[in-house]
Amino acid sequence: MPRQVDHESRRRQIADAVCQLADESGLEGVTLRDVATRAEVSMGAVQRCFRTKEEMLVFALTHIGERITARVTAQLVASPAQSARTTLGHAATEIALLREEQRAEARVWLAFVAQAAVTPRLAGILRASYAELQALCTRLIGEATGTAAPEHAARALLALADGLTTHVLIGHLSPEEALDVLDGHLTRLWGEATT
């Protein structure tokens, strides 16, 4: 009797291989053959899961976005008694991918951001991911500050988090310096809300 394959599990396995390869050599270094080797599956298995390289990249980007969103959500669920300000700080730190254990994920995320500039399907996924994160930050900022325009503050916070990711990856800032910048921004945001 033929072995049953969990198709969705296989797709995630391949997406993980895409991310590992992208971390090592950028998205230009991701080939179907290398992905098959890294995922320890046949080329045929990769092609059965994904008709094209772009389809494979789209799934891998969605997979990363889901992992980041899941961590942010877990932060919110883990400590529901926290203030909105504390929760927002934790969420912003997760979004910025500043911890050492997130460095590979940050490199892969930025590789996808760069590729999205020339790949409309990837850009669409990123827009949806950022819209979801912006809605979350807008809600938390509104709860924490009572400001009348939390959308603007949420957009600024997301842009700052992305910028800090880049600055840490290239060594312009240490993770600690980036966290100080983020904390300073949040402190100013709270101060602006009370004036």
N, C-alpha and C positions, 0 to 999 in steps of 0.2 A: 504494500500500500504506500503511495507517495506521501512524503512528509508534508504536513500542513505548515505554511509559513504565515505568520502574523504580518500582514502587509504593512500596517501602520507602524509596527515596531521596526520592521526592516527599513522603512522610509526614515525614521528617526535615527537609526543606526548609520545610514548613509549620510544624513544631515550632520551628524556628529563628525563623521570622517571629513566632510566638506569643511567644517569649521576648523578641524585640526590642521588640514592642509592650508587653509586660508591664513591661519595664524602663523604658519611656518614660512609661507612665501607669497601671501596675498592671493587675491582671487584669480589673478592671471596664472598662478601656479596650480590651479584646480583643473584637472583633466578627469574625464570619466574613468580612464584606466587607473589613474592614481587613487581615485576615490574608491574604486572596486577593491584595489589592493589594501588600502587602509581600513576599509570596512570589513575586509575578509569575506567578500562575496564575489561572485562572478560578474563579468561585464554585462552578461545577459540579465542578471538580477537587478543591476543598476538601471538598465534600459527598460526593464519591465516596470520599475517603480517610477521612472521619469523618462518621458519621451525625448526631452532636450536638456542641454546643460542649463539653459535659463530656467526651465521648470524646476530643476534640482536646486538651483541657487535661490529661487523664490521660496521653495519649501524650507531651505536651510535658514534663510533670513526670518521667516515666520517662526520657525522653531526657536531661534535666539530671542526674538521679541517676546515670545510666550514665556521663556525662562525668566527674563528680566521682569516682566509684568507679574509673574507668579511670586518672585522674591519681594517685590514692592507690596503686593497684596498680602503676603505672609507677614510682613512687617506690620501692616494695619491690623490684621486679625490677631496677631500674637499679643498685642498689648492694647486692647480696646479702651482701657482706662487712661491711656496717655492723652495729653492735651493735643489739640490739632497742631500746635506749633512743633511739639516734639515729634509727632508723627510725620509732619512735613519734612523736618530735618532728616529723619531716617529715610524717608522715601527719596529725597533729593540725593542723599549719599548713595543709595542703591542705583539710581538712574545714572549718576556720574561714573560708576564703575572705577572707583579709586583704590579699592583694596587690592593687595598683592594677588590674592587668589582670583581676582576678576581681570587681571591684566591680559590674559589670552583672549577672554571674551571682548574686552575693550578693543584690542587690535582687530579682531574679526568684525566687530560692529562698525568700526571706522572704515574697514576695507569695503564693507557693503555700502556705507554712506557714499564713499567715493564712486563706486560702481553705479550707484543709483543716479548719479548725475548724468549718466549716458544710457541708462536702462529704465525706461518708463515703468515697467512692471515692478521693479524693485523700489522705485521712487513712490509708487502708489502704496506699497506695503509700509514703507517708512512713514509716509504721511498719516496713514491710519494708526500706526503705533504711536506716533507723536501726538495725534489728536486724543487718543485714549489717555496717555500720560498727562496731557495738558488739562483734560477734563478732571482728572483726579487732583492735580495740583490746584486747579481753579477752586474746586470744592474745599480742599484743605486750607487754602489761603483765605477764602471767604469765611470759613469757620474760625480760623485763627485770628484774623485781623478785622473782620467786619467791613473791610474796604468795599467801596461801591463798584470797583472795576478789578476784580481779582483775575480776569482773563489776561490783562496786560502783564501783571506780576507773574502769572504762571508761564507765559511765553518767555519772559526774561529769565526766569529760573531754569527752564529747560535749555535755553540757549547757553546760559552760564554753565550748566552741568556738562553739556557737550563740549564746550570750550575747555573746561577743566580736564575732561578725559584726554583731549588732544595734548594739552600742556604737560600732563603727567607722562603720557606715552613717549613724548619726544625728549623728556628730561628737563624741560624748562622749569617745571615746578615739581617738588616732591609731593607725595600723597598728603603729607601733613600740611604743607603750604596750601595745597588745593583745598583741603578741608577747612583751613583757616579762612580762605577767601569765601568759601561757601557759607561758613558760619557768620562771617561779617555781613554778607549779603542778606542773610535771613534776619540778623539782628537789626539791620537798617530797615528791612521790610516791616518788622514789628514796630520800630520807632515811627516810621512814616504813617502807620495805621493809627497810632495814638495821637498824632498831631492834627 
